[in-house]
């Protein structure tokens, strides 16, 4: 063992699966120990997500579509958005995506002393298949309904394309979360909840179809604030509403650039944090 890391050959895929199973076991224990509270939380998540996506869908039903997208195509987009939300909750229920809270509370030190790399802990400790899978299940059901209504030919290539866009969307979300969380290394008190502000408040905008919107609205939401890449643009490609070509790879390219940028600033902030520490553990700390 070297420092707080195991030798790199020990951190294998099999090891990661075991850690995910441990997180799943902890999640199941919480569900069984306080079932009533857990079920209330699960139902609350489902109602919140359905309320968020149903508003746009009902508008589409009332007016026969939005911006050139039919009602069923809007349903497909809502299903994609729900799947993204479900994956987010399924793997990020322990602030490992909303990482600014861990940084701001000075809890990274708790992870430094663990005999695992920090990246491995952040990857595995948020897995909650029993209490946080409801939105993912709803997303799968909505996707199946939308595919059936649109009579989409679900081939192996189409499924792989869907998975690729879901992965790209998740990378964009996580990259933005870690990018803004880097501020918490320098201002832990002010930026403890910055990830929630940057990510959670954008879900409503990301579920609205941008079809028919002017270019000066679409372009910023595809570049500076990539809400259009979280559901609308991938849905258009999967529905063949955009001609296949280099444009189809834009979400993957944006995800790659976002990940590289977030990784650079997060590592830079982490080095600062290691040198300066957290004011949580000093006499004037705000959470001592």
N, C-alpha and C positions, 0 to 999 in steps of 0.2 A: 504494500500500500504506500502511496506517495501523496502526502498532504491529505486532502479530503477526497481524493479520486482513487478509484480502482484502476488497475491496469486496463488499457483500452481494449485488450482482447477479451476482457471479462464482460464488457458492455455490449452484448450481442443481442440479436433480435429475440432470441429465446429469453434472455434476461429481461428485456423490455416487456415481453408478454407476461412474464411472472409478476413484474411490478404492476402492470395494469390489472392483473387478477387480484393482487393485494388491495389495490384501490377499490375494485369492484366489491370485494368482501367487506371492506369498511363501509361502503355505501349500503350494502345489504343489511349490515348490522344496525345502521342508523334507521333504516326503513322498518326493520322488525322491532326495534326498541321503542320507537315512537311512531307507530303506523298512522295514527290519526293525523298528526301534524304533517307527516310526510305526504299523505294522500292529499291533504289540503294544499300543500305546496305544489304538487304535481298538477292538480286541477287548476290552480291559479295560473301556472305556466301555460297550460293549454288554452284557458280562456283568454289570457292576455295576448297570446300569439294569434288566435283565431280572430279576436277583436281587431288586431292590427291589420291583418290581411283582408278581412271580410269587408272592411269599409271600401277599399279600392275595388274589390270584386263586385260589390253591390252597385257601385257607380257604373261599372262596366255593364252590369245586367240592365240597369235603368236606361242607359243610353245606347245599348247594343254594341258596346266596345269602347275603347279609348285610343285615340290617335292612330287609327289604322289597325289596331289589334282587336280581334274578335273577343267575345266574352270567354270562350274556351281557351284562347291563347293567353288572356289575362289570368285565367285559372291556372294554366301551366306555369306562368311566371310566379304566381303566389305559392304554388307547390314548391318550386325551386327555392324561393325565399324561405319557406318553412323548413325545407331540408337543411339549408345553410344554418338557420337558427338552431335546429335540432342538433346538428353536428357540433356547433359552438357550445351548446349547453352540455352535450354528452361528454366532451373532452375538456371543458374549461370551467368546471364548477368549483374549483378550489383557488380561485384568483390567479391561476397559472397563466391565464390570458390577460385578465385584468391585473397585470403584475405590478402596477404602480402602488396598489394597496400593500403588497408584500414589501416593496422598497420603502414606502413612506412610513410604515410601522416598524421598520428596522428588523424585519423578520428574515432577511437574507442570511443573517448570522446563524439562524437556526438550521438553514439548509447547508451552510458551509461546513458544519461539523458532521454532516451525514457522509457515510462512506460511498457516495455516489456523485458523479459529476452534476453540476447545477442544471445543465441542459437536460439530463435524463430525468431529474426530479420534476422539472417544469413540464416535461413531456407526458409524464405518467400519473402525477398525483391528482389530476382533476377528473379522472375517468369515473363517471357515475352512471352506470347502465340501468340501475334500478329506480332511481329517483329523478333522473334528468333525461330520460329517453322518450318522454311523451311527445315532445314536439317533433322529434325525428320520426316517430311512428306515424304521427298525423301527416307529416310531409310526404312519407312514402305512400300513404293512402290517397292523398290529394294528387300526387304525381300519377298514380295508377288510374285514377278517375280521369284526369286531364288527357293522358295518353289514349285512353279508350275513347273519349269523346272526340279527340282530334284524329283518331285512327292513324296514329304514328306507327311506322314500321320499326319496331324495336329490334334492331340487329345488334350483333356483338360490337360492331364499330360504333354504333350510336350510343350504346351503354358505356363504352370506354370513353367516348367523347363527353358524355354527361359527367362521369367520374372525374375526368381531367379538369373540367370547368369548376366542379365543386371544390376540388383541391386548390385550384388557382384562386377561387374566391376566398377560401379559408386562409390561404397564405396572405392575401391582401389584407384581410381583417386582422390577422395576428401581427403582421408587419406594422400596420398602423398602431395597433395597441402597444407594441414594444417601442416604436419610435416615440410616441408621446410619453410613454412611461419613463423614457430616459431622462426627462426633466425632473422626475422625482429623486434622482440621485443627487441633484444639486439643490432642490427645494422640496424636501420630503413633506413638510407640513402643508404647503400650498398645493402640492401636486399629488397628494395621496390618492385622490379620487379622479384624477384627470383621465384615466382610461375609460371610466364609466361615462364621463361627459363626452369624450371623443367618439366612443363606439356606440353605446346604448341609445343615445339621442339621435342617431342617424338611421335607425331601423325603419322609421316611418317614411323617410324620404327615399330610402333604397327600395321600398316596395311599390313605388308609384311608377307606372310606365312613362318613359320619356319620349315615346313615339308622338310625333306631332309638335313637340316642343321646338322652339327656335334653336339655332346652332349655338347662340351665346349662352343658352341654358345647358344644352347637352354637353358641350366641350368641357366646361369646368367640372361637371359631374362625371366625366370620364377620365379626368387627369388630376386636377388639384384635390378634389374631393370625390373619390371614385365610387360614389353611390350607384352610378349606372352600371358598374361592373359586378355588383353584388347579386343582381337578379335579372334586370332588364336586358342588358346586352347579351349575356350567355343564353337567355331564353330565346332571343331573336335568332341567334346562330343555330341553336338546337332545333328550332322550328323552321329553319331554312328561310327566314325572313331577310337574311343578309347573305349575299353571294359568298360562297366559300373562297378563300384566298388568304393573303397575308393578314388581312384584317381579323380573320378568325383566330389568329395567334396573339392578338393584342393583349387579352387578359393574362395569358401566360407570361408575356414579356413584361407587362406591368407588375405582375406578381414577383418575378425575378428581381426587377429593379427595386421594388419596395422592400423585399427581403434583404438585399445587399445593403441598402441605405439604413434600414432599421438595425441590422446587425452591426454596422460600423458605429453608429451613435450609441447603441446599447452597450457594446464592449467598451467604448470610450467612457461612458458614464459609470460602468461597473469598475473600471480601473480607478476612477476618482473616488468612488464609494469605498473601495478597499483601502485606499490611502487615508481618507478622511473619517470613515466610519459613519455611524448614525447618531444624531443627537438624542435618540431615545435613551441612550445609556449614559448620559451626562447629567449633572445636577439640574441644569436648566432645560432638560429634555421635555417635550410636550406630552410624552406618554411613559414617563419613567415608572 
